Amino acid sequence: MVSASPVVPPRLQPRRVVVANATTAERLARAKGYPYARPSTSFIFCNGAAYTFADSDWVTPSQWSGSLQHLLQLQVTAPDGTSSRLSDVLAQQGVKQSVLAADTPLTPILAIGSNAGPEQLARKFPLDLFPDGVVVPVIQCVLQDFDVVFAPLISSYGSATATLEHSPGTAVSVFITYLTPPLQQRMHETEGAYNLCRMDGVQLLEGLSLQAHTEGAAPVAAHSTAYNYNHQSGTLHLPFSNPGSSPVALAEIAAAGRRYPALTQVQMQAALRLALKQVSAQQLPGAPGAASHALHKLDTLPSMQQQQGDGGQLRHTEGLDDWILSNLDDHTLRRARVSALVAAAQPFQYQQSEVLMVIGTALSTSVK
């Protein structure tokens, strides 16, 4: 097994990931839960579950010398707290040997947002699509001089999603997903509105938590090249129409030396609800009567502390569920809102980034 560069198909269209028969409460929880919980350490995603292990136990695939022993001998902890070798887990889960062979290439692609969450990985890699089994090493890392910020997108499942932005002096917690060719193809298909990019000249510290990094610990490996999915239109800047606007980091993603303001998912949804209140389904680009300036000006970012009402209720979240459901139920309206965000987006600022593949368009309906 070797570490490989991404496979770039000559032409690829995104495919939507559908969760059938979800209740209204489940749909809202999914929209507001992004980027979803992830373990505090590296893990192996296997058939829908996360099996964790110590970051320092990882050996990067380029050092495996054609053998799977480093991987199979990992001591992992199951969700129920039991510990065993990964080889025993794979046998118990019925993973076929053909899924992981010594000559199977593994491609490292950054997981900066939901792709690091077992919940999202389970939606993207269901066993009905991969009956022989799913195995994904998901390795905790620190990426220097970048931050995880909001993209100009409201996804088809209602979330404001993530992208990378250059941020000198910031160290942010990310993960690497090591993908076999079939899983890599599937991941590409779920990344509509994003570009597959290669970034050079970076400092990606593999097998290291942010806390360990700040305490001076050494990584398992360091890389100057990284592959990632970045939004095609760059980053969302707030407040709109304000000379002091900037990218907005995801408060759920840990970072040291953060320069950008940070909002939670719910706070960002509240900001978008206010900013997009004048956008209607008739305002898609090219539609009759489409507004040229559809965004409502935000002079300041929403503040959880400043907007508390009587009883500690957050006034800016009143009616938010109905707004989220409108994005989920009215595809045309969601696209109009996304178009308004894209029109106000700023390009990705890192210069040493090369687009390897464009996946769909900014209005694609898929999963991110």
Salt bridges, closest charged atoms under 4 A:
GLU119 OE2 - ARG123 NH1 3.20
ASP132 OD1 - LYS96 NZ 3.32
ASP147 OD2 - ARG258 NE 2.80
GLU189 OE2 - ARG15 NE 3.73
GLU191 OE2 - LYS124 NZ 2.68
GLU191 OE1 - LYS368 NZ 3.99
ASP200 OD1 - ARG198 NE 2.99
GLU206 OE1 - HIS223 NE2 2.56
ASP299 OD1 - LYS297 NZ 3.55
ASP321 OD1 - LYS32 NZ 2.79
ASP329 OD1 - ARG27 NH2 2.69
